Amino acid sequence: MSWVTKFIKMFGSMSCFTAPLVQLASDCESDQMKKDIDKLLDPITNLHPDIKSLSEELYNQLVEVDEKLLLMNDDFFHKYLRPLSLLEAEGAIKFRRNMNKSIPQGLFLIDTGFVLYLCRLFADNKAMQALFDKIENCKSGEWLCRDKLKEELNLPSFVIEQVFSLYANKGYGLLSGPVDRVRYMSKT
């Protein structure tokens, strides 16, 4: 089972972006239905025609800065303000504003489902699969270290933290450590 399918089955109802996919994923039996579902696995693109190119820029910036706060230039916000506003209304991002400017200074990635949507489109699928497999196969009481996984899988720390948070929020494990040394321990 791919990491995307695991994500949908385990956490699909937690996000407005993935909730409709839960039923579709469970009903998937034929090859044609799988192809149709693959088209539906990208529901955010339907919000606005520029969402796909915007998402790519957001993911590239996430990889570069490896933080949930992405500081973008004014040209970026002028180009994408409408789709960004839709994403903010959906709870995927939150603008960082300056009182003296009408354009945001930056944006926070606040929805784990949206972060994993970006990963689904642009991250190394094998690395994401390996991350989910490591967490799934983590024995009770065993710790996984974000920084070690970052080196091993070449994924942004922020992405790894988001996946750790998914599992911790479901009660499967604990998230621990200072900001510079985040770790996850399986409880199940």
Residue frames as a rotation matrix with the C-alpha (Angstrom) as fourth column:
MET 1
0.588 0.809 0.000 0.00
0.809 -0.588 0.000 0.00
0.000 0.000 -1.000 0.00
SER 2
-0.147 -0.670 0.727 1.46
0.603 -0.643 -0.471 3.40
0.784 0.370 0.499 -0.98
TRP 3
-0.801 -0.216 -0.559 2.07
0.589 -0.455 -0.668 6.15
-0.110 -0.864 0.492 1.58
VAL 4
-0.827 0.554 0.096 -0.67
-0.482 -0.786 0.387 8.22
0.290 0.274 0.917 -0.08
THR 5
-0.047 0.838 -0.544 -3.21
-0.106 0.537 0.837 5.42
0.993 0.097 0.063 0.37
LYS 6
-0.309 -0.131 -0.942 -2.11
0.855 0.396 -0.336 4.90
0.417 -0.909 -0.011 3.99
PHE 7
-0.988 -0.090 -0.126 -2.46
0.133 -0.907 -0.400 8.62
-0.078 -0.412 0.908 4.62
ILE 8
-0.533 0.846 0.001 -5.96
-0.571 -0.360 0.738 8.72
0.625 0.393 0.674 3.12
LYS 9
0.058 0.594 -0.802 -7.15
0.245 0.771 0.588 5.68
0.968 -0.230 -0.101 5.05
MET 10
-0.304 -0.265 -0.915 -5.71
0.917 0.177 -0.356 6.78
0.257 -0.948 0.189 8.39
PHE 11
-0.595 -0.112 -0.796 -6.11
0.516 -0.813 -0.271 10.53
-0.617 -0.572 0.541 8.34
GLY 12
-0.714 0.271 0.645 -8.47
0.601 -0.234 0.764 11.32
0.358 0.934 0.004 5.46
SER 13
0.309 0.951 0.005 -11.29
0.796 -0.262 0.546 12.65
0.520 -0.165 -0.838 7.59
MET 14
0.075 -0.351 -0.933 -9.00
0.845 -0.475 0.246 15.10
-0.530 -0.807 0.261 9.41
SER 15
-0.707 -0.435 -0.558 -8.68
0.076 -0.831 0.551 17.49
-0.703 0.348 0.620 6.45
CYS 16
0.350 0.875 -0.334 -11.17
-0.255 -0.253 -0.933 19.03
-0.901 0.412 0.135 4.06
PHE 17
-0.027 -0.443 -0.896 -8.72
-0.984 -0.144 0.101 18.22
-0.174 0.885 -0.432 1.26
THR 18
-0.822 -0.442 -0.360 -8.72
-0.504 0.858 0.098 14.47
0.266 0.262 -0.928 1.85
ALA 19
-0.515 0.663 0.543 -12.08
-0.449 0.331 -0.830 13.63
-0.730 -0.672 0.127 3.43
PRO 20
0.464 0.773 -0.432 -13.88
-0.802 0.159 -0.576 12.91
-0.377 0.614 0.694 0.11
LEU 21
-0.076 -0.588 -0.805 -11.13
-0.845 0.467 -0.261 10.50
0.529 0.661 -0.532 -0.86
VAL 22
-0.637 -0.175 0.750 -11.73
-0.664 0.618 -0.420 8.13
-0.391 -0.766 -0.510 2.05
GLN 23
0.298 0.845 0.444 -14.88
-0.350 0.530 -0.773 6.66
-0.888 0.075 0.453 0.55
LEU 24
0.734 -0.044 -0.678 -13.43
-0.676 0.060 -0.735 6.56
0.073 0.997 0.014 -2.95
ALA 25
-0.322 -0.942 -0.094 -10.26
-0.901 0.335 -0.276 4.81
0.291 -0.004 -0.957 -1.76
SER 26
-0.534 0.155 0.831 -12.25
-0.475 0.758 -0.446 2.12
-0.700 -0.633 -0.331 0.04
ASP 27
0.540 0.829 0.148 -14.44
-0.273 0.339 -0.900 1.51
-0.796 0.445 0.410 -3.03
CYS 28
0.166 -0.559 -0.812 -11.50
-0.976 -0.212 -0.054 1.20
-0.142 0.801 -0.581 -5.40
GLU 29
0.343 -0.030 0.939 -11.52
-0.144 0.986 0.085 -2.25
-0.928 -0.165 0.334 -7.02
SER 30
0.737 -0.016 0.675 -11.05
0.621 0.411 -0.668 -1.95
-0.267 0.912 0.313 -10.77
ASP 31
-0.344 -0.928 0.140 -8.14
0.892 -0.277 0.356 -0.52
-0.292 0.248 0.924 -12.72
GLN 32
-0.234 0.321 0.917 -10.38
0.580 -0.712 0.397 2.12
0.781 0.625 -0.020 -14.28
MET 33
0.829 0.555 -0.073 -11.64
0.366 -0.438 0.821 3.18
0.424 -0.707 -0.566 -10.87
LYS 34
0.324 -0.806 -0.495 -8.02
0.789 -0.059 0.612 3.44
-0.523 -0.589 0.617 -9.67
LYS 35
-0.556 -0.512 0.655 -7.26
0.807 -0.522 0.277 5.71
0.201 0.682 0.703 -12.62
ASP 36
0.233 0.736 0.635 -10.29
0.386 -0.670 0.634 7.85
0.892 0.097 -0.441 -11.80
ILE 37
0.859 0.047 -0.509 -9.23
0.510 -0.155 0.846 8.06
-0.039 -0.987 -0.158 -8.17
ASP 38
-0.171 -0.984 -0.059 -5.73
0.940 -0.181 0.289 9.11
-0.295 -0.006 0.955 -9.20
LYS 39
-0.376 0.123 0.918 -7.34
0.519 -0.793 0.318 12.07
0.767 0.596 0.235 -10.95
LEU 40
0.633 0.733 0.251 -9.27
0.152 -0.435 0.888 12.86
0.759 -0.523 -0.387 -7.78
LEU 41
0.407 -0.554 -0.726 -6.17
0.913 0.230 0.336 12.63
-0.019 -0.800 0.599 -5.58
ASP 42
-0.763 -0.641 0.083 -5.40
0.646 -0.762 0.054 16.15
0.029 0.095 0.995 -6.72
PRO 43
0.193 0.981 0.014 -8.58
0.978 -0.193 0.074 17.96
0.076 0.000 -0.997 -5.54
ILE 44
0.110 -0.187 -0.976 -6.82
0.482 -0.849 0.217 21.21
-0.869 -0.495 -0.003 -4.69
THR 45
-0.856 -0.473 0.207 -5.98
0.382 -0.310 0.871 21.87
-0.348 0.825 0.446 -8.33
ASN 46
-0.272 0.844 0.462 -9.71
0.873 0.014 0.488 22.35
0.405 0.536 -0.741 -8.97
LEU 47
0.194 0.339 -0.921 -9.80
0.780 -0.623 -0.065 25.40
-0.596 -0.705 -0.385 -6.67
HIS 48
0.652 -0.091 -0.753 -7.97
-0.341 -0.922 -0.184 27.64
-0.677 0.377 -0.632 -9.16
PRO 49
0.969 -0.246 -0.009 -6.06
0.094 0.405 -0.909 27.18
0.227 0.880 0.416 -12.45
ASP 50
0.315 -0.911 0.267 -2.82
-0.523 -0.402 -0.751 28.51
0.792 0.097 -0.603 -10.90
ILE 51
0.781 0.043 0.623 -2.84
-0.607 0.292 0.740 26.17
-0.150 -0.956 0.254 -7.89
LYS 52
0.885 -0.455 0.102 -0.50
0.465 0.876 -0.130 23.61
-0.030 0.162 0.986 -9.48
SER 53
0.210 -0.851 0.481 2.23
0.434 -0.360 -0.826 26.13
0.876 0.382 0.294 -10.36
LEU 54
0.345 -0.011 0.939 1.72
-0.701 -0.668 0.250 27.87
0.625 -0.744 -0.238 -7.00
SER 55
0.955 0.073 0.288 2.05
-0.254 0.703 0.664 24.53
-0.154 -0.707 0.690 -5.21
GLU 56
0.620 -0.783 0.054 5.31
0.681 0.503 -0.533 23.80
0.390 0.367 0.845 -6.99
GLU 57
0.021 -0.604 0.797 6.74
-0.074 -0.795 -0.601 27.16
0.997 -0.046 -0.061 -5.93
LEU 58
0.570 0.245 0.784 5.60
-0.770 -0.172 0.614 26.58
0.286 -0.954 0.091 -2.35
TYR 59
0.975 -0.221 0.037 7.18
0.197 0.924 0.328 23.12
-0.106 -0.312 0.944 -2.25
ASN 60
0.342 -0.900 0.269 10.45
0.599 -0.011 -0.800 24.39
0.724 0.435 0.536 -3.73
GLN 61
0.056 -0.268 0.962 10.55
-0.506 -0.838 -0.204 27.15
0.861 -0.475 -0.182 -1.12
LEU 62
0.847 0.300 0.438 9.74
-0.529 0.409 0.743 24.62
0.043 -0.862 0.506 1.62
VAL 63
0.779 -0.621 -0.084 12.68
0.598 0.777 -0.198 22.47
0.188 0.105 0.977 0.53
GLU 64
0.100 -0.786 0.611 14.95
0.317 -0.556 -0.768 25.52
0.943 0.271 0.193 0.43
VAL 65
-0.184 -0.154 0.971 14.10
-0.660 -0.713 -0.238 27.01
0.729 -0.684 0.030 3.85
ASP 66
-0.445 0.043 -0.895 12.78
0.343 0.931 -0.126 23.86
0.827 -0.363 -0.429 5.60
GLU 67
-0.948 0.241 -0.208 10.34
0.112 -0.360 -0.926 25.82
-0.299 -0.901 0.315 7.80
LYS 68
-0.183 0.960 0.210 6.60
0.941 0.233 -0.245 26.33
-0.284 0.152 -0.947 7.97
LEU 69
0.514 0.275 -0.812 7.06
0.119 -0.961 -0.250 30.10
-0.849 0.032 -0.527 7.43
LEU 70
-0.054 -0.471 0.880 7.75
0.978 0.151 0.141 30.86
-0.199 0.869 0.453 3.78
LEU 71
0.116 -0.003 -0.993 8.87
0.084 -0.996 0.013 34.41
-0.990 -0.085 -0.115 3.06
MET 72
0.027 -0.004 1.000 8.07
0.970 0.242 -0.025 35.24
-0.242 0.970 0.010 -0.54
ASN 73
-0.889 -0.406 -0.213 8.62
0.339 -0.895 0.291 38.40
-0.309 0.187 0.933 -2.57
ASP 74
-0.329 0.793 -0.513 5.92
-0.343 -0.606 -0.718 40.87
-0.880 -0.060 0.471 -3.64
ASP 75
-0.487 0.115 -0.866 5.92
-0.868 0.041 0.494 39.57
0.092 0.993 0.080 -7.23
PHE 76
-0.938 0.140 -0.318 4.99
0.156 0.987 -0.025 36.11
0.311 -0.073 -0.948 -5.95
PHE 77
-0.595 0.744 -0.303 2.06
0.445 -0.009 -0.895 37.51
-0.669 -0.668 -0.326 -3.96
HIS 78
-0.316 0.478 -0.820 0.88
-0.695 -0.705 -0.143 39.69
-0.646 0.524 0.555 -6.87
LYS 79
-0.675 -0.034 -0.737 0.95
-0.649 0.502 0.571 36.67
0.351 0.864 -0.361 -9.18
TYR 80
-0.636 0.310 -0.707 -0.77
0.267 0.948 0.175 34.22
0.724 -0.078 -0.686 -6.81
LEU 81
-0.904 0.217 0.369 -2.83
-0.427 -0.499 -0.754 36.33
0.020 -0.839 0.544 -4.40
ARG 82
0.019 0.989 -0.144 -6.19
-0.959 0.059 0.279 34.93
0.284 0.133 0.949 -5.54
PRO 83
0.338 0.128 -0.932 -5.31
-0.080 0.991 0.107 31.21
0.938 0.038 0.345 -5.22
LEU 84
-0.747 -0.622 -0.235 -3.40
0.226 0.095 -0.970 31.94
0.626 -0.777 0.069 -2.01
SER 85
-0.634 0.596 0.493 -6.52
-0.767 -0.563 -0.306 33.61
0.095 -0.572 0.814 -0.61
LEU 86
0.391 0.762 -0.516 -8.51
-0.671 0.620 0.407 30.48
0.630 0.187 0.754 -1.46
LEU 87
-0.056 -0.504 -0.862 -5.94
0.303 0.814 -0.496 28.33
0.951 -0.289 0.107 0.33
GLU 88
-0.933 -0.239 0.268 -6.09
-0.149 -0.421 -0.895 30.60
0.327 -0.875 0.357 3.37
ALA 89
-0.178 0.954 0.240 -9.90
-0.962 -0.220 0.164 30.41
0.209 -0.201 0.957 3.39
GLU 90
0.513 0.326 -0.794 -9.62
-0.309 0.933 0.184 26.58
0.801 0.151 0.580 3.28
GLY 91
0.866 -0.183 0.466 -7.23
-0.461 0.068 0.885 26.62
-0.193 -0.981 -0.025 6.26
ALA 92
0.791 -0.610 0.035 -4.19
0.562 0.703 -0.436 25.33
0.241 0.365 0.899 4.36
ILE 93
-0.363 -0.906 0.216 -2.08
0.751 -0.422 -0.508 28.44
0.552 -0.022 0.834 4.90
LYS 94
0.662 0.470 -0.584 -2.11
0.701 -0.663 0.261 31.60
-0.264 -0.582 -0.769 6.99
PHE 95
0.466 -0.465 0.753 -0.75
0.407 -0.643 -0.649 34.89
0.786 0.608 -0.110 5.76
ARG 96
-0.030 -0.519 -0.855 1.91
0.922 -0.344 0.176 36.77
-0.385 -0.783 0.489 7.69
ARG 97
0.510 0.367 0.778 0.98
0.689 -0.715 -0.114 40.40
0.515 0.594 -0.618 7.29
ASN 98
-0.703 -0.632 -0.325 2.65
0.710 -0.646 -0.279 43.72
-0.034 -0.427 0.904 7.96
MET 99
0.100 0.826 -0.554 0.29
0.710 -0.449 -0.542 46.49
-0.697 -0.340 -0.632 9.06
ASN 100
-0.064 -0.210 -0.976 1.91
-0.277 -0.935 0.219 48.93
-0.959 0.285 0.002 6.61
LYS 101
-0.860 -0.278 -0.428 1.49
-0.483 0.174 0.858 46.75
-0.164 0.945 -0.284 3.51
SER 102
0.207 0.973 -0.104 -1.53
-0.942 0.169 -0.291 45.44
-0.265 0.158 0.951 1.69
ILE 103
0.431 -0.145 -0.890 0.42
-0.475 0.803 -0.361 42.42
0.767 0.578 0.277 0.44
PRO 104
0.996 -0.070 0.055 1.44
-0.008 0.547 0.837 39.66
-0.089 -0.834 0.544 2.87
GLN 105
0.266 -0.964 0.031 5.09
-0.946 -0.254 0.200 39.32
-0.185 -0.083 -0.979 3.88
GLY 106
-0.820 -0.504 -0.273 4.97
-0.532 0.846 0.034 35.57
0.213 0.173 -0.962 3.92
LEU 107
0.324 0.936 -0.141 2.78
-0.781 0.348 0.519 32.61
0.534 -0.058 0.843 4.69
PHE 108
-0.489 -0.352 0.799 2.65
-0.775 0.596 -0.211 29.77
-0.402 -0.722 -0.564 7.17
LEU 109
-0.381 0.362 -0.851 1.90
-0.387 0.773 0.502 26.20
0.840 0.521 -0.155 6.06
ILE 110
-0.534 0.219 0.817 -0.62
-0.845 -0.089 -0.528 25.27
-0.043 -0.972 0.232 8.75
ASP 111
0.572 0.794 0.203 -2.48
-0.763 0.607 -0.222 22.23
-0.300 -0.028 0.953 7.39
THR 112
-0.298 -0.717 0.630 -0.71
-0.427 0.690 0.584 18.87
-0.854 -0.095 -0.512 7.42
GLY 113
0.339 0.516 0.787 -2.98
0.487 0.619 -0.616 17.60
-0.805 0.591 -0.041 4.65
PHE 114
0.981 -0.004 -0.194 -1.87
-0.152 -0.633 -0.759 20.45
-0.120 0.774 -0.621 2.41
VAL 115
0.145 -0.989 0.027 1.81
-0.883 -0.117 0.455 19.86
-0.447 -0.090 -0.890 3.21
LEU 116
-0.338 -0.246 0.909 1.39
-0.007 0.966 0.259 16.19
-0.941 0.081 -0.328 2.28
TYR 117
0.784 0.568 0.252 -0.48
0.322 -0.025 -0.946 17.25
-0.531 0.823 -0.203 -0.87
LEU 118
0.665 -0.621 -0.415 2.64
-0.736 -0.640 -0.221 19.23
-0.128 0.452 -0.883 -1.84
CYS 119
-0.295 -0.803 0.518 4.76
-0.669 0.561 0.488 16.17
-0.682 -0.202 -0.702 -1.09
ARG 120
0.219 0.466 0.857 2.50
0.285 0.810 -0.513 13.94
-0.933 0.357 0.045 -3.15
LEU 121
0.976 0.219 0.003 3.03
0.079 -0.343 -0.936 16.18
-0.204 0.914 -0.352 -6.17
PHE 122
0.736 -0.676 0.046 6.68
-0.456 -0.544 -0.704 17.13
0.501 0.497 -0.709 -5.82
ALA 123
0.226 -0.686 0.692 8.58
-0.877 0.166 0.451 15.06
-0.424 -0.709 -0.564 -3.21
ASP 124
-0.616 -0.501 -0.607 10.46
-0.676 0.733 0.081 11.87
0.404 0.461 -0.790 -3.92
ASN 125
0.409 0.907 -0.098 7.75
-0.752 0.396 0.528 9.22
0.518 -0.142 0.844 -3.67
LYS 126
0.269 -0.380 -0.885 10.21
0.294 0.907 -0.300 6.51
0.917 -0.180 0.356 -2.58
ALA 127
-0.800 -0.585 0.133 11.49
0.094 -0.341 -0.935 8.71
0.592 -0.736 0.328 0.26
MET 128
-0.336 0.766 0.548 7.94
-0.899 -0.435 0.057 9.47
0.282 -0.473 0.835 1.40
GLN 129
0.575 0.520 -0.632 7.05
-0.370 0.854 0.367 5.78
0.730 0.023 0.683 1.26
ALA 130
-0.189 -0.751 -0.633 10.16
0.423 0.519 -0.743 4.96
0.886 -0.408 0.219 3.29
LEU 131
-0.803 -0.063 0.592 9.20
-0.413 -0.658 -0.630 7.59
0.429 -0.751 0.502 5.91
PHE 132
0.180 0.954 0.241 5.69
-0.938 0.093 0.334 6.17
0.297 -0.287 0.911 6.34
ASP 133
0.501 -0.047 -0.864 7.10
-0.023 0.997 -0.068 2.62
0.865 0.053 0.499 6.42
LYS 134
-0.589 -0.795 -0.144 9.61
0.182 0.044 -0.982 3.53
0.788 -0.605 0.119 9.14
ILE 135
-0.632 0.423 0.649 6.87
-0.758 -0.513 -0.403 5.05
0.162 -0.747 0.645 11.29
GLU 136
0.438 0.847 -0.301 4.47
-0.779 0.525 0.343 2.18
0.448 0.085 0.890 10.61
ASN 137
0.498 -0.323 -0.805 7.14
0.199 0.946 -0.256 -0.38
0.844 -0.032 0.535 11.54
CYS 138
-0.418 -0.618 0.666 8.42
-0.505 -0.451 -0.736 1.52
0.755 -0.644 -0.123 14.59
LYS 139
-0.228 0.287 -0.930 8.08
0.588 0.802 0.103 -0.75
0.776 -0.524 -0.352 17.62
SER 140
0.798 0.586 0.141 6.43
0.197 -0.474 0.858 0.45
0.570 -0.657 -0.494 20.81
GLY 141
0.812 -0.481 -0.331 8.93
0.263 -0.204 0.943 2.45
-0.521 -0.853 -0.039 22.87
GLU 142
-0.076 -0.854 0.515 11.30
0.952 0.091 0.291 2.94
-0.296 0.513 0.806 19.93
TRP 143
0.342 0.113 -0.933 12.33
0.084 -0.992 -0.089 6.51
-0.936 -0.048 -0.349 19.05
LEU 144
0.280 -0.271 0.921 12.75
0.958 0.019 -0.286 7.92
0.060 0.962 0.265 15.55
CYS 145
-0.120 -0.433 -0.893 14.88
0.464 -0.820 0.335 11.05
-0.878 -0.374 0.300 15.20
ARG 146
0.841 0.520 -0.152 13.83
0.164 -0.513 -0.843 13.71
-0.516 0.683 -0.516 12.70
ASP 147
0.427 -0.734 -0.529 17.39
-0.785 -0.591 0.187 14.78
-0.450 0.335 -0.828 11.90
LYS 148
-0.525 -0.596 0.607 18.55
-0.252 0.790 0.558 11.22
-0.813 0.140 -0.565 11.25
LEU 149
0.132 0.672 0.729 15.57
0.661 0.489 -0.570 10.60
-0.739 0.557 -0.379 8.95
LYS 150
0.814 0.119 -0.569 16.24
-0.232 -0.831 -0.505 13.89
-0.533 0.543 -0.649 7.16
GLU 151
-0.138 -0.956 -0.260 19.78
-0.822 -0.036 0.569 12.78
-0.553 0.292 -0.781 6.34
GLU 152
-0.602 -0.109 0.791 18.71
0.061 0.981 0.182 9.26
-0.796 0.158 -0.584 5.42
LEU 153
0.037 0.785 0.619 15.68
0.811 0.338 -0.477 10.16
-0.583 0.520 -0.624 3.28
ASN 154
-0.889 -0.435 0.143 16.64
0.444 -0.745 0.497 13.63
-0.110 0.506 0.856 2.04
LEU 155
0.089 0.954 0.286 13.26
0.778 -0.246 0.578 15.08
0.622 0.171 -0.764 3.02
PRO 156
-0.272 -0.144 0.952 12.68
-0.269 -0.938 -0.219 18.47
0.924 -0.315 0.216 4.69
SER 157
-0.964 -0.129 -0.232 12.60
0.192 0.263 -0.946 18.37
0.183 -0.956 -0.229 8.49
PHE 158
-0.640 0.768 0.036 9.26
-0.704 -0.567 -0.428 20.16
-0.308 -0.299 0.903 8.45
VAL 159
0.010 0.626 -0.779 7.70
-0.773 0.499 0.392 17.39
0.635 0.598 0.489 6.34
ILE 160
-0.501 -0.269 -0.822 9.01
0.203 0.887 -0.414 14.72
0.841 -0.375 -0.390 8.72
GLU 161
-0.987 0.159 0.013 7.62
-0.064 -0.321 -0.945 16.67
-0.146 -0.934 0.327 11.70
GLN 162
-0.331 0.921 -0.207 4.23
-0.943 -0.317 0.099 16.89
0.025 0.228 0.973 10.00
VAL 163
0.029 0.302 -0.953 4.11
-0.348 0.897 0.273 13.11
0.937 0.324 0.131 9.51
PHE 164
-0.824 -0.330 -0.461 5.23
0.326 0.390 -0.861 12.56
0.464 -0.860 -0.214 13.12
SER 165
-0.839 0.527 0.135 2.42
-0.495 -0.637 -0.591 14.91
-0.226 -0.562 0.796 14.22
LEU 166
-0.108 0.817 -0.567 -0.15
-0.800 0.268 0.537 12.94
0.590 0.511 0.624 12.22
TYR 167
-0.129 -0.012 -0.992 0.71
0.200 0.979 -0.038 9.76
0.971 -0.203 -0.124 14.06
ALA 168
-0.933 -0.245 -0.263 1.03
0.305 -0.153 -0.940 11.46
0.190 -0.957 0.218 17.45
ASN 169
-0.682 0.725 0.098 -2.35
-0.731 -0.671 -0.123 13.20
-0.024 -0.155 0.988 17.04
LYS 170
0.129 0.715 -0.688 -3.97
-0.590 0.613 0.526 9.84
0.797 0.338 0.501 16.32
GLY 171
0.625 0.097 0.775 -2.54
-0.769 0.252 0.588 8.48
-0.138 -0.963 0.232 19.58
TYR 172
0.915 -0.281 -0.290 -0.07
0.125 0.880 -0.458 6.12
0.384 0.383 0.840 17.91
GLY 173
0.055 -0.967 -0.248 2.99
0.889 0.161 -0.430 7.80
0.455 -0.197 0.868 19.38
LEU 174
0.654 0.041 -0.756 4.54
0.540 -0.725 0.427 10.74
-0.530 -0.687 -0.496 21.16
LEU 175
0.502 -0.513 0.696 6.25
0.449 -0.533 -0.717 13.79
0.739 0.672 -0.037 19.72
SER 176
0.818 -0.269 -0.508 9.12
0.471 -0.193 0.861 15.01
-0.330 -0.944 -0.031 21.85
GLY 177
-0.065 -0.991 0.114 12.23
0.981 -0.042 0.190 17.14
-0.184 0.124 0.975 21.95
PRO 178
-0.073 -0.051 -0.996 13.29
0.116 -0.992 0.043 20.73
-0.991 -0.113 0.078 21.52
VAL 179
0.744 0.450 -0.494 12.74
-0.357 -0.358 -0.863 22.42
-0.565 0.818 -0.106 18.18
ASP 180
0.155 -0.777 -0.610 16.23
-0.987 -0.100 -0.124 21.47
0.036 0.621 -0.783 17.00
ARG 181
-0.872 -0.480 -0.096 15.86
-0.473 0.877 -0.085 17.76
0.125 -0.029 -0.992 17.94
VAL 182
0.083 0.989 0.125 12.33
-0.989 0.098 -0.114 16.55
-0.125 -0.114 0.986 17.27
ARG 183
-0.938 -0.327 -0.119 11.74
-0.335 0.941 0.057 12.84
0.094 0.093 -0.991 17.87
TYR 184
0.141 0.980 -0.142 8.80
-0.898 0.187 0.398 10.45
0.416 0.071 0.907 17.61
MET 185
-0.884 -0.334 0.328 8.18
-0.448 0.807 -0.384 7.40
-0.137 -0.486 -0.863 19.80
SER 186
-0.356 0.759 -0.545 5.67
-0.319 0.450 0.834 4.73
0.878 0.471 0.082 18.89
LYS 187
-0.461 0.311 0.831 3.13
-0.859 0.079 -0.506 3.75
-0.222 -0.947 0.231 21.54
THR 188
0.584 0.784 0.212 1.57
-0.659 0.610 -0.439 0.96
-0.473 0.117 0.873 19.51
